[in-house]
Amino acid sequence: MKSYEEIKEIKDKFERGEIAEEDIDQETQEEIMKMYKEEIEDIREDILVLREENKMYEEKIEELKNNMKK
Amino acid sequence: MGKLNEAKNMKPEYQDILEEKKNINDQNKEIFKKVVIENNKDKLVEDNKDLENCKTLGQYKSARDMAAKNRKALQERNEKLKKKFGKFVAASALIVMLTVGARVALRNKQNNTIDNNNQPVYSEKIPGEQVQQSPGEAELETETVKGGGSYKPAESPHDISSESTLKEKGADYTESKTTTGTAKNDVSVQSEESKKDIEQQKQEIEQRKQETGTTVKEHEGGTTTIKVEDKKEVKKNEEKNKVDHSYGEAEEEKGQKVEKVTSEEQKKAANKVTEKAPEKAQEEAQKKPIEASDPELDALEALTRTRSDDGMER
């Protein structure tokens, strides 16, 4: 079994196109798939937070606009 | 030195405060993130189920790249919204400061314009109030209009409304942007014309004086009228006056003569009285219509009369 560092190094090589998918063994591929899944989940969480934040800023700007009109 | 040490001691405290503030912001962000994730947990689970459809490393990679791209776009939008929000906050703060400043200035103005009775003094013009003007301005403000009487020019020199109305009414007037200048010119022209007229009248009067006669000034209700009379008529009047005067003088002379005659007679009589005997004097005195009974007194009176008539004093 490969360590987290070794799997991450193989993943970086795959992303840079240095190693093809077929050259990576099945166990390492599954570990890399898990890492991608966690990354995507984190990104989706960030996206949700950013959307909420943007929504909040838009609402505040509208409030200020209304106050300035008054 | 004490202050420098205080500053040195204050600086790490200030840095600690800044770090605490940053930590609080991070904590708030984490709390916000957790709250958002908790609220959208079901949606996230549904979205993550789609990842089960990904079977190869390439599919996972493309899904992650797409999610990262979306996140990047949202982050850019978030930055823009933050900047916009900061600008709006600054603008609203500026507006608030301006309004507050204006109110304070107004209050200060009102406080400064309080009279001795603690009553606010308003410098605004009351409608219908007459404003005092210097005599020069008052003269220049009314402008004469040919055939249309006089009109008051508008407050602003470029106000065409009054001019247009006059044009519509058919009044003939001289267009001018600066009303004061034209008024000045009109006044000067009028004064020059009047001066010329007066000079002409004076010259005519002097000519008449030289040709015909003298001038006589008559005052009638404050106005002086100069009359020219012929020398002949004046001479006649003077002669008349002379004749009358001479007539009076002659009468006076006659009277004097009569009086003188009487005085001479009285003198002679007095002399006679003095020369003649007292008996004759008494007789003459008795002849005169004198009511006095005492002959001596009568003689004395006669004497005094003659002396007073002569003006002689003994």
Contacts between the chains, C-beta under 8 A, distances in Angstrom:
chain1	res1	chain2	res2	distance
A	14	B	57	6.5
A	14	B	61	7.8
A	15	B	61	6.9
A	21	B	56	6.6
A	21	B	57	4.9
A	21	B	58	6.3
A	24	B	57	7.3
A	29	B	57	5.7
A	32	B	57	5.9
A	32	B	60	7.7
A	33	B	54	7.7
A	33	B	57	6.5
A	33	B	60	5.3
A	36	B	57	7.5
A	36	B	60	3.7
A	36	B	61	6.5
A	36	B	63	7.3
A	36	B	64	5.2
A	37	B	48	7.5
A	37	B	51	5.5
A	37	B	60	7.0
A	39	B	64	5.3
A	39	B	67	7.9
A	40	B	48	7.5
A	40	B	51	6.2
A	40	B	60	7.5
A	40	B	63	5.7
A	40	B	64	5.1
A	40	B	67	5.1
A	41	B	44	7.1
A	41	B	48	5.8
A	43	B	64	6.9
A	43	B	67	3.9
A	43	B	68	5.7
A	43	B	70	7.6
A	43	B	71	5.1
A	44	B	44	5.9
A	44	B	47	5.8
A	44	B	48	7.2
A	44	B	67	6.1
A	45	B	33	7.0
A	45	B	37	5.4
A	45	B	44	6.9
A	46	B	71	5.1
A	46	B	74	7.9
A	47	B	67	6.9
A	47	B	70	5.6
A	47	B	71	5.2
A	47	B	74	5.8
A	48	B	36	5.5
A	48	B	37	6.5
A	48	B	40	5.0
A	48	B	43	7.7
A	48	B	44	7.0
A	49	B	32	6.9
A	49	B	33	4.9
A	49	B	36	5.0
A	49	B	37	7.5
A	50	B	71	6.7
A	50	B	74	3.8
A	50	B	75	6.2
A	50	B	77	7.8
A	50	B	78	5.4
A	51	B	74	6.4
A	52	B	32	7.5
A	52	B	36	4.7
A	53	B	32	7.7
A	53	B	78	5.7
A	54	B	74	6.7
A	54	B	77	5.8
A	54	B	78	5.5
A	54	B	81	5.6
A	57	B	78	7.3
A	57	B	81	3.9
A	57	B	82	6.5
A	57	B	84	7.6
A	57	B	85	5.2
A	58	B	81	6.5
A	60	B	85	5.8
A	60	B	88	8.0
A	61	B	81	7.2
A	61	B	84	5.9
A	61	B	85	5.5
A	61	B	88	5.5
A	64	B	85	7.7
A	64	B	88	4.2
A	64	B	89	6.8
A	64	B	91	7.8
A	64	B	92	5.3
A	65	B	88	7.1
A	67	B	92	6.1
A	68	B	88	7.7
A	68	B	91	6.8
A	68	B	92	5.8
A	68	B	95	6.3
